Amino acid sequence: MKKLKQIAIQIKQEFEVFRLVSKHKQTPLIAKLLLGLAIGYILMPFDLIPDFIPIIGQLDDLVIVPFLVYLALKMIPNPIMEECRKQVSL
């Protein structure tokens, strides 16, 4: 149970870091767009690939969102990420 609480805290901190990064003035526009697309995809009331299609329907959520976040994080310079992580850890 303690491990789950720790993971939940980490996830909450990462979301806060992503929020700060997306508002940072030096974050590249394409990275901001990719993060926005990832959030939009999660909040979208329908799926691009319906869930009733076996395997592929469920995998799209597990593949598309992490891929968009991964691409965005690769485009964000390390000093910006470090600065935002410091703000969250304070």
C-alpha positions, 0 to 999 in steps of 0.5 A, a space after each residue: 500500500 505504501 508503494 502505491 501511495 508513493 507512485 501516486 505522489 510521483 504521478 501527481 508531481 509529474 503532472 505538475 511538472 508538465 503543467 509548468 513546462 507547458 506554461 514556460 516561455 522557453 518551451 518550444 511550441 511543438 512540445 507544448 502542442 504535443 503535451 496539449 494533444 496528449 491531454 486532449 486525447 485523454 479527455 476526448 469523450 470518444 476514441 479514435 479507435 473504438 474500444 470494441 475492436 479487440 486488442 487494438 481498441 484498448 492499446 491505442 490509449 496505452 500507446 498514443 498518449 505515452 508516445 506524445 508525452 515522450 516526443 514532447 519531453 525529448 524536445 524540451 531542453 533539460 534546463 527547463 525541465 530541471 527548473 520546473 522540477 525544482 519548483 515542484 519539489 519546493 
